[in-house]
């Protein structure tokens, strides 16, 4: 072997070691959370009875908020320590992640609970995709998966869909999950970005329907949609018309789940003598004694009650979010 060839081989080997070892060292250092402490009382708040692990599948969505100051973000490590602790405590089967910047990637991927894997965190280059997905490989097998950027978007790293069809190892049942991050409405660009968000919603709906048809399984769509239902507290930037489009094609789980950790009152209460009557987003109407605060009755509607109820001498009327008018005897 000639001296020149040996030199070339040594140079190539050295270069390979450098491009391998240096990124791994940086990844390890940036993701090291050993010296980061949890806030006082944080572990106590993660009580096991908040979300009992009795469901067939546990799906979680989380916008991590990048650490960029220009985006209003804070340093990732203190928040990542708490986030990893939540994953360790609740053990979700699938997690949709938005705003996964490079520092967050190092922190999360370097401290994943045992058995967890991440789908599509990288582009073909060195950039971290900011919309990704975690899944628990101990409980799930991946049947098929993929990702794509929206046709209309401001940033392909953010505005994309990551998806997977899973099979539950214990039961053999299949389900799919999509995770996404829509554009958002910005001042002075309302008309332009409204059209972009409609395009993204249409593209997502079409894709979800195609997955449901192809695999004949339920599809759960999680993400940061930058929209919310139209209530008395909804701001214009929350563009409820996008929410309405999604709600016409999908079911918002917060309105039909049986077990909730919290509920909010979105409608104005009605005073009926000594009784306060109001609807809530948990799909119930409540009557409360104004003097004692005691709950008098609870009426189950089955879908969120976001508007003011109508009260007569012996009846309570309300409109539910799923499009029905309901009536109860007092």
Secondary structure, DSSP 8 states (H G I E B T S, - for coil): --HHHHHHHHHHHHHHHHHHHHHHHHHHHHT--TT----TTHHHHS-TTSS-TTSS--EEEEE---S-GGGT---HHHHHHHHHHHHHHH--SEEEEE---HHHHHHHHTT--TTEEEE--B-SSS-B-SEEEEEETTTEEEEEEEEEE-SS-S-TTTSEEEEEEEEETTT--EEEEEEEE-----TT-HHHHHHHHHHHHHHHHHHHHHHHHHHTSEEEEEEE-S-----TT--GGG-HHHHHHHHHHS--GGGT-S--S-----S--EEETTEEEEE-TTSEEEEEETTT--EEEEEE-SS---S--EE-SSEEEEE-TTS-EEEEE-
